[in-house]
Each structure stands twice: as structure tokens, then as C-alpha cells.
Amino acid sequence: MIADLPESVSYFPLMGYGPELKAEQFLVLFEGQIVLSSTNSWLWGREEFTGYETSQAIVVGHLDSTVIGFAELRYLPEGYEVISPRQLLTMTSETTFGLLSHGLQILTSRKEHRFCGYCGTENMAEAGEWAMVCPDCGHHAYPRISPCVIVVVKKGDEYLLVQHNRHGKTSTMHTVVAGFVEPGEGAEMAVSRELMEETGIKVRNIQYCFSQSWPFPHSLMMGFHAEYESGELEIDNEELCFAGWFHKDHLPELPPEFTISRQLIDL
């Protein structure tokens, strides 16, 4: 059993790179997977972490007063187990979600912006912010944030729920339609387009509810409610393997409570 943080603990993200800070605990990754410590914790103490070769390591914030870092190992030590970030998220708290979402996106940004996109020179970290800066041409590359929409559609007492191919056809979990905002689009336009493309229906009364940062790899999920207007369900088989209407009192298996899709359904 992997222990989570106490409910009283809060995460305080840094607003930029702090080279003077030294991490007291680390979340350790190898090839995108979280490496569990020798005590089966997802946080390593500094002593256990010392001596392992890393491709990158950076302080991202504080758990209360404890300085927390993220690091990627070049090799997996013998005898250590790994779990996926998604697995950890299903069994952890809102505080842990905030830490993972922030730290994973910072690590992703540093990998994506290792070299300058203008001149190809290797970038350097800029103290006080999360930009990677080119020492030759001065170009600043900030962490990428990709806007996405996610929407619950209501028809009377029924909700539109779908199953995505990426979750596997054997999965019993049902969720809602989501997709990236295209260049030149407003969020409400993206809601209408995604629903038409993936399910063949038109909606009305699109209402924004709330947002959630999502670290796979760097999304900002904007949540909406909408009402069914017209059309018959006709799914995009490249994205979905199922779509259907479910009565609010008889819903199938839903995503974990920490996810924005579940929060939109519950709301």
C-alpha cells in the first residue's frame, strides 16, 4: 500500500527556478514512470537519492516547509518498483495532484526546450522564472500550456458519456468528450466542434464551469456544461469506441473523483 500525504499538508509551487534551493525530498522518475523508494513511498529522502545519476533534477516547490524536487534517473536501480503517474493520481489527494501537475509540467518543459528553437544553441535555466533562455540570441522559451475543453452534455435527465480508444476497449470506465482548442478558436467554439466531430450532435447553452491543470503532458482543461439540441449519435471511431445516454440515477463506472470530468458530472 502506497501511503499518501497527510490531509493537513499543502503544496506551495515555486514561481520560478531557484538555484540556491536544495531539495530535502524528491519525486523520482525513470522513463516517465514514478520510482518508489525502498520504503514503498513515492517520495525519496535526500540520503537515499544521493549518488544516483540523473538526466535532470530541479526544485519545484514546498510541501509545507519541506523543499521538494523532481528528478529523472538515467537508469533504474535494481530492486526498485515503478508506477505510472496516472496510477498514483487515482490513489492520492488534491495536494498530491497539485504537486504532480506542477512538477511534471516543469520537467516536460525543460526537456522540450533544451535547445533554442531559433538558433539551436543549448538553453540555460533562468533564475526566478520557469523560462529556458538562449545564451546566444536571448530567446525565452516558457513552459507550454495547451488549452483543452471538456464537456458534460445533458438531455433531460440523461448525460452523454463516452469511452475512449486510448483507455482500451476492455475498460468499464465512462467519461465525457474532450479535445484541444484549435488556433483561432474560442473555447465555446471548440466545445461545439469537438462534440460534432466525435459524436455527431449539436448543443446549446454552453456554460463554463471551472478548470483544472492536467500534466499529460501540459494541458489546461476548461470544463463546460451544455444542453443537447439535435442530432443522432455517430461516433468518431478513431477517438471513441462507445457513446451513449445514461440516466443520472443509473450511471456506469466513472473517472476518479480528483478528475475534472468526474467533478463536472458530480456538479
Contacts in CASP RR format, 6 or more apart in sequence:
PFRMAT RR
TARGET T0000
AUTHOR 0000-0000-0000
METHOD contacts of the structure
MODEL  1
MIADLPESVSYFPLMGYGPELKAEQFLVLFEGQIVLSSTNSWLWGREEFT
GYETSQAIVVGHLDSTVIGFAELRYLPEGYEVISPRQLLTMTSETTFGLL
SHGLQILTSRKEHRFCGYCGTENMAEAGEWAMVCPDCGHHAYPRISPCVI
VVVKKGDEYLLVQHNRHGKTSTMHTVVAGFVEPGEGAEMAVSRELMEETG
IKVRNIQYCFSQSWPFPHSLMMGFHAEYESGELEIDNEELCFAGWFHKDH
LPELPPEFTISRQLIDL
1 40 0 8 1.000
2 36 0 8 1.000
2 40 0 8 1.000
2 41 0 8 1.000
2 42 0 8 1.000
2 83 0 8 1.000
2 88 0 8 1.000
2 91 0 8 1.000
3 40 0 8 1.000
3 41 0 8 1.000
4 91 0 8 1.000
4 92 0 8 1.000
4 93 0 8 1.000
4 96 0 8 1.000
5 63 0 8 1.000
5 92 0 8 1.000
5 93 0 8 1.000
5 95 0 8 1.000
5 96 0 8 1.000
7 93 0 8 1.000
7 95 0 8 1.000
9 63 0 8 1.000
9 64 0 8 1.000
9 95 0 8 1.000
10 63 0 8 1.000
10 64 0 8 1.000
10 95 0 8 1.000
11 61 0 8 1.000
11 62 0 8 1.000
11 63 0 8 1.000
11 68 0 8 1.000
11 95 0 8 1.000
11 96 0 8 1.000
11 98 0 8 1.000
11 99 0 8 1.000
11 102 0 8 1.000
12 61 0 8 1.000
12 62 0 8 1.000
12 63 0 8 1.000
12 64 0 8 1.000
13 60 0 8 1.000
13 61 0 8 1.000
13 98 0 8 1.000
13 99 0 8 1.000
13 102 0 8 1.000
13 103 0 8 1.000
14 21 0 8 1.000
14 59 0 8 1.000
14 60 0 8 1.000
14 61 0 8 1.000
14 62 0 8 1.000
15 128 0 8 1.000
15 129 0 8 1.000
15 130 0 8 1.000
16 127 0 8 1.000
16 128 0 8 1.000
16 129 0 8 1.000
16 130 0 8 1.000
17 58 0 8 1.000
17 125 0 8 1.000
17 126 0 8 1.000
17 127 0 8 1.000
17 128 0 8 1.000
17 129 0 8 1.000
17 130 0 8 1.000
18 59 0 8 1.000
18 127 0 8 1.000
18 128 0 8 1.000
19 125 0 8 1.000
19 127 0 8 1.000
21 59 0 8 1.000
21 67 0 8 1.000
22 46 0 8 1.000
22 59 0 8 1.000
22 67 0 8 1.000
23 46 0 8 1.000
23 57 0 8 1.000
23 59 0 8 1.000
23 67 0 8 1.000
23 68 0 8 1.000
23 69 0 8 1.000
24 45 0 8 1.000
24 46 0 8 1.000
24 66 0 8 1.000
24 67 0 8 1.000
24 68 0 8 1.000
25 43 0 8 1.000
25 44 0 8 1.000
25 45 0 8 1.000
25 46 0 8 1.000
25 63 0 8 1.000
25 66 0 8 1.000
25 67 0 8 1.000
25 68 0 8 1.000
25 69 0 8 1.000
26 43 0 8 1.000
26 44 0 8 1.000
26 45 0 8 1.000
26 46 0 8 1.000
26 49 0 8 1.000
26 57 0 8 1.000
26 68 0 8 1.000
26 69 0 8 1.000
26 70 0 8 1.000
26 71 0 8 1.000
27 34 0 8 1.000
27 42 0 8 1.000
27 43 0 8 1.000
27 44 0 8 1.000
27 68 0 8 1.000
27 69 0 8 1.000
27 70 0 8 1.000
27 71 0 8 1.000
27 99 0 8 1.000
27 100 0 8 1.000
27 103 0 8 1.000
28 34 0 8 1.000
28 35 0 8 1.000
28 37 0 8 1.000
28 44 0 8 1.000
28 49 0 8 1.000
28 52 0 8 1.000
28 71 0 8 1.000
28 72 0 8 1.000
28 73 0 8 1.000
29 35 0 8 1.000
29 70 0 8 1.000
29 71 0 8 1.000
29 72 0 8 1.000
29 73 0 8 1.000
29 107 0 8 1.000
30 72 0 8 1.000
30 73 0 8 1.000
30 75 0 8 1.000
30 76 0 8 1.000
30 82 0 8 1.000
31 76 0 8 1.000
32 72 0 8 1.000
32 84 0 8 1.000
32 85 0 8 1.000
33 82 0 8 1.000
33 83 0 8 1.000
33 84 0 8 1.000
33 85 0 8 1.000
34 42 0 8 1.000
34 82 0 8 1.000
34 83 0 8 1.000
34 84 0 8 1.000
34 85 0 8 1.000
34 88 0 8 1.000
35 44 0 8 1.000
35 73 0 8 1.000
35 76 0 8 1.000
35 77 0 8 1.000
35 80 0 8 1.000
35 81 0 8 1.000
35 82 0 8 1.000
36 42 0 8 1.000
36 80 0 8 1.000
36 81 0 8 1.000
36 82 0 8 1.000
36 83 0 8 1.000
37 43 0 8 1.000
37 44 0 8 1.000
37 45 0 8 1.000
37 48 0 8 1.000
37 80 0 8 1.000
38 48 0 8 1.000
38 80 0 8 1.000
40 81 0 8 1.000
42 83 0 8 1.000
42 88 0 8 1.000
43 68 0 8 1.000
49 71 0 8 1.000
52 73 0 8 1.000
52 77 0 8 1.000
53 73 0 8 1.000
53 74 0 8 1.000
53 75 0 8 1.000
54 71 0 8 1.000
54 72 0 8 1.000
54 73 0 8 1.000
54 74 0 8 1.000
55 72 0 8 1.000
55 73 0 8 1.000
55 74 0 8 1.000
56 71 0 8 1.000
56 72 0 8 1.000
56 107 0 8 1.000
56 110 0 8 1.000
56 111 0 8 1.000
57 69 0 8 1.000
57 70 0 8 1.000
57 71 0 8 1.000
57 72 0 8 1.000
58 69 0 8 1.000
58 70 0 8 1.000
58 71 0 8 1.000
58 106 0 8 1.000
58 107 0 8 1.000
58 110 0 8 1.000
58 125 0 8 1.000
59 67 0 8 1.000
59 68 0 8 1.000
59 69 0 8 1.000
60 68 0 8 1.000
60 69 0 8 1.000
60 70 0 8 1.000
60 99 0 8 1.000
60 102 0 8 1.000
60 103 0 8 1.000
60 106 0 8 1.000
61 67 0 8 1.000
61 68 0 8 1.000
61 69 0 8 1.000
61 102 0 8 1.000
62 68 0 8 1.000
63 95 0 8 1.000
63 99 0 8 1.000
68 99 0 8 1.000
70 103 0 8 1.000
70 104 0 8 1.000
70 106 0 8 1.000
70 107 0 8 1.000
72 107 0 8 1.000
76 82 0 8 1.000
85 100 0 8 1.000
85 104 0 8 1.000
85 215 0 8 1.000
85 216 0 8 1.000
86 216 0 8 1.000
88 96 0 8 1.000
88 100 0 8 1.000
89 96 0 8 1.000
89 97 0 8 1.000
89 100 0 8 1.000
89 256 0 8 1.000
89 258 0 8 1.000
90 256 0 8 1.000
90 258 0 8 1.000
92 100 0 8 1.000
92 258 0 8 1.000
93 258 0 8 1.000
94 258 0 8 1.000
97 258 0 8 1.000
98 213 0 8 1.000
100 215 0 8 1.000
101 213 0 8 1.000
101 214 0 8 1.000
101 215 0 8 1.000
102 213 0 8 1.000
102 215 0 8 1.000
103 215 0 8 1.000
104 215 0 8 1.000
104 217 0 8 1.000
105 143 0 8 1.000
105 145 0 8 1.000
105 213 0 8 1.000
105 215 0 8 1.000
105 217 0 8 1.000
105 218 0 8 1.000
106 130 0 8 1.000
106 143 0 8 1.000
108 143 0 8 1.000
108 215 0 8 1.000
108 217 0 8 1.000
108 218 0 8 1.000
109 130 0 8 1.000
109 132 0 8 1.000
109 141 0 8 1.000
109 142 0 8 1.000
109 143 0 8 1.000
109 144 0 8 1.000
109 218 0 8 1.000
110 125 0 8 1.000
110 132 0 8 1.000
112 144 0 8 1.000
113 123 0 8 1.000
113 132 0 8 1.000
113 141 0 8 1.000
114 122 0 8 1.000
114 123 0 8 1.000
114 132 0 8 1.000
115 121 0 8 1.000
115 122 0 8 1.000
115 123 0 8 1.000
116 122 0 8 1.000
116 123 0 8 1.000
116 134 0 8 1.000
116 136 0 8 1.000
116 137 0 8 1.000
116 138 0 8 1.000
116 139 0 8 1.000
116 141 0 8 1.000
117 134 0 8 1.000
117 139 0 8 1.000
117 141 0 8 1.000
118 134 0 8 1.000
118 137 0 8 1.000
118 139 0 8 1.000
119 134 0 8 1.000
119 136 0 8 1.000
119 137 0 8 1.000
119 139 0 8 1.000
120 134 0 8 1.000
121 134 0 8 1.000
121 135 0 8 1.000
121 136 0 8 1.000
121 137 0 8 1.000
123 132 0 8 1.000
123 133 0 8 1.000
123 134 0 8 1.000
123 135 0 8 1.000
123 141 0 8 1.000
124 132 0 8 1.000
124 133 0 8 1.000
124 134 0 8 1.000
124 135 0 8 1.000
125 132 0 8 1.000
125 133 0 8 1.000
126 132 0 8 1.000
126 133 0 8 1.000
126 140 0 8 1.000
129 142 0 8 1.000
130 142 0 8 1.000
130 143 0 8 1.000
131 140 0 8 1.000
131 141 0 8 1.000
131 142 0 8 1.000
132 140 0 8 1.000
132 141 0 8 1.000
133 139 0 8 1.000
133 140 0 8 1.000
133 141 0 8 1.000
134 140 0 8 1.000
134 141 0 8 1.000
143 218 0 8 1.000
144 218 0 8 1.000
145 218 0 8 1.000
145 219 0 8 1.000
145 220 0 8 1.000
146 180 0 8 1.000
146 218 0 8 1.000
146 219 0 8 1.000
146 220 0 8 1.000
147 180 0 8 1.000
147 181 0 8 1.000
147 187 0 8 1.000
147 219 0 8 1.000
147 220 0 8 1.000
147 222 0 8 1.000
148 178 0 8 1.000
148 179 0 8 1.000
148 180 0 8 1.000
148 181 0 8 1.000
148 214 0 8 1.000
148 219 0 8 1.000
148 220 0 8 1.000
148 221 0 8 1.000
148 222 0 8 1.000
149 178 0 8 1.000
149 179 0 8 1.000
149 181 0 8 1.000
149 187 0 8 1.000
149 190 0 8 1.000
149 191 0 8 1.000
149 194 0 8 1.000
149 221 0 8 1.000
149 222 0 8 1.000
149 223 0 8 1.000
149 224 0 8 1.000
150 176 0 8 1.000
150 177 0 8 1.000
150 178 0 8 1.000
150 179 0 8 1.000
150 221 0 8 1.000
150 222 0 8 1.000
150 223 0 8 1.000
150 224 0 8 1.000
150 260 0 8 1.000
150 261 0 8 1.000
150 264 0 8 1.000
151 176 0 8 1.000
151 177 0 8 1.000
151 178 0 8 1.000
151 191 0 8 1.000
151 194 0 8 1.000
151 195 0 8 1.000
151 203 0 8 1.000
151 206 0 8 1.000
151 223 0 8 1.000
151 224 0 8 1.000
151 225 0 8 1.000
151 226 0 8 1.000
151 264 0 8 1.000
152 159 0 8 1.000
152 160 0 8 1.000
152 176 0 8 1.000
152 224 0 8 1.000
152 225 0 8 1.000
152 226 0 8 1.000
152 261 0 8 1.000
152 264 0 8 1.000
152 265 0 8 1.000
153 159 0 8 1.000
153 160 0 8 1.000
153 176 0 8 1.000
153 177 0 8 1.000
153 195 0 8 1.000
153 201 0 8 1.000
153 203 0 8 1.000
153 225 0 8 1.000
153 226 0 8 1.000
153 227 0 8 1.000
153 228 0 8 1.000
154 160 0 8 1.000
154 225 0 8 1.000
154 226 0 8 1.000
154 227 0 8 1.000
154 228 0 8 1.000
155 227 0 8 1.000
155 228 0 8 1.000
155 245 0 8 1.000
156 228 0 8 1.000
157 247 0 8 1.000
157 248 0 8 1.000
157 249 0 8 1.000
158 245 0 8 1.000
158 246 0 8 1.000
158 247 0 8 1.000
158 248 0 8 1.000
159 176 0 8 1.000
159 245 0 8 1.000
159 246 0 8 1.000
159 248 0 8 1.000
159 251 0 8 1.000
159 265 0 8 1.000
160 176 0 8 1.000
160 177 0 8 1.000
160 199 0 8 1.000
160 201 0 8 1.000
160 228 0 8 1.000
160 233 0 8 1.000
160 243 0 8 1.000
160 244 0 8 1.000
160 245 0 8 1.000
161 174 0 8 1.000
161 175 0 8 1.000
161 176 0 8 1.000
161 243 0 8 1.000
161 244 0 8 1.000
161 245 0 8 1.000
161 246 0 8 1.000
161 251 0 8 1.000
161 252 0 8 1.000
162 174 0 8 1.000
162 175 0 8 1.000
162 176 0 8 1.000
162 177 0 8 1.000
162 198 0 8 1.000
162 199 0 8 1.000
162 235 0 8 1.000
162 240 0 8 1.000
162 242 0 8 1.000
162 243 0 8 1.000
162 244 0 8 1.000
163 169 0 8 1.000
163 171 0 8 1.000
163 173 0 8 1.000
163 174 0 8 1.000
163 175 0 8 1.000
163 240 0 8 1.000
163 241 0 8 1.000
163 242 0 8 1.000
163 243 0 8 1.000
164 175 0 8 1.000
164 239 0 8 1.000
164 240 0 8 1.000
164 241 0 8 1.000
165 237 0 8 1.000
165 238 0 8 1.000
165 239 0 8 1.000
165 240 0 8 1.000
165 241 0 8 1.000
167 173 0 8 1.000
167 175 0 8 1.000
168 241 0 8 1.000
169 241 0 8 1.000
172 252 0 8 1.000
172 253 0 8 1.000
173 252 0 8 1.000
173 253 0 8 1.000
173 254 0 8 1.000
173 255 0 8 1.000
174 242 0 8 1.000
174 246 0 8 1.000
174 251 0 8 1.000
174 252 0 8 1.000
174 253 0 8 1.000
174 254 0 8 1.000
175 254 0 8 1.000
175 255 0 8 1.000
175 259 0 8 1.000
175 261 0 8 1.000
176 261 0 8 1.000
176 264 0 8 1.000
176 265 0 8 1.000
177 194 0 8 1.000
177 195 0 8 1.000
177 198 0 8 1.000
177 199 0 8 1.000
178 194 0 8 1.000
178 221 0 8 1.000
178 261 0 8 1.000
179 190 0 8 1.000
179 194 0 8 1.000
180 190 0 8 1.000
180 219 0 8 1.000
181 187 0 8 1.000
181 190 0 8 1.000
182 190 0 8 1.000
182 193 0 8 1.000
185 193 0 8 1.000
187 208 0 8 1.000
187 222 0 8 1.000
187 224 0 8 1.000
188 206 0 8 1.000
188 208 0 8 1.000
188 224 0 8 1.000
191 203 0 8 1.000
191 206 0 8 1.000
191 224 0 8 1.000
191 226 0 8 1.000
192 202 0 8 1.000
192 203 0 8 1.000
192 206 0 8 1.000
195 201 0 8 1.000
195 202 0 8 1.000
195 203 0 8 1.000
195 226 0 8 1.000
196 202 0 8 1.000
197 236 0 8 1.000
198 235 0 8 1.000
198 236 0 8 1.000
198 239 0 8 1.000
198 240 0 8 1.000
198 243 0 8 1.000
199 233 0 8 1.000
199 234 0 8 1.000
199 235 0 8 1.000
199 236 0 8 1.000
199 240 0 8 1.000
199 243 0 8 1.000
200 231 0 8 1.000
200 232 0 8 1.000
200 233 0 8 1.000
200 234 0 8 1.000
200 235 0 8 1.000
201 228 0 8 1.000
201 229 0 8 1.000
201 230 0 8 1.000
201 231 0 8 1.000
201 232 0 8 1.000
201 233 0 8 1.000
202 229 0 8 1.000
202 230 0 8 1.000
202 231 0 8 1.000
203 226 0 8 1.000
203 227 0 8 1.000
203 228 0 8 1.000
203 229 0 8 1.000
204 226 0 8 1.000
204 227 0 8 1.000
204 229 0 8 1.000
205 226 0 8 1.000
205 227 0 8 1.000
206 224 0 8 1.000
206 225 0 8 1.000
206 226 0 8 1.000
207 224 0 8 1.000
207 225 0 8 1.000
207 226 0 8 1.000
208 222 0 8 1.000
208 223 0 8 1.000
208 224 0 8 1.000
209 223 0 8 1.000
209 224 0 8 1.000
209 225 0 8 1.000
209 264 0 8 1.000
209 267 0 8 1.000
210 223 0 8 1.000
210 260 0 8 1.000
210 263 0 8 1.000
211 220 0 8 1.000
211 221 0 8 1.000
211 222 0 8 1.000
211 223 0 8 1.000
211 260 0 8 1.000
212 220 0 8 1.000
212 221 0 8 1.000
212 223 0 8 1.000
212 259 0 8 1.000
212 260 0 8 1.000
212 263 0 8 1.000
213 219 0 8 1.000
213 220 0 8 1.000
213 221 0 8 1.000
214 220 0 8 1.000
214 221 0 8 1.000
214 260 0 8 1.000
221 260 0 8 1.000
223 260 0 8 1.000
223 264 0 8 1.000
224 264 0 8 1.000
225 264 0 8 1.000
225 267 0 8 1.000
233 243 0 8 1.000
233 244 0 8 1.000
233 245 0 8 1.000
235 241 0 8 1.000
235 242 0 8 1.000
235 243 0 8 1.000
246 252 0 8 1.000
251 265 0 8 1.000
254 261 0 8 1.000
254 262 0 8 1.000
254 265 0 8 1.000
255 261 0 8 1.000
255 262 0 8 1.000
256 262 0 8 1.000
257 263 0 8 1.000
257 266 0 8 1.000
END
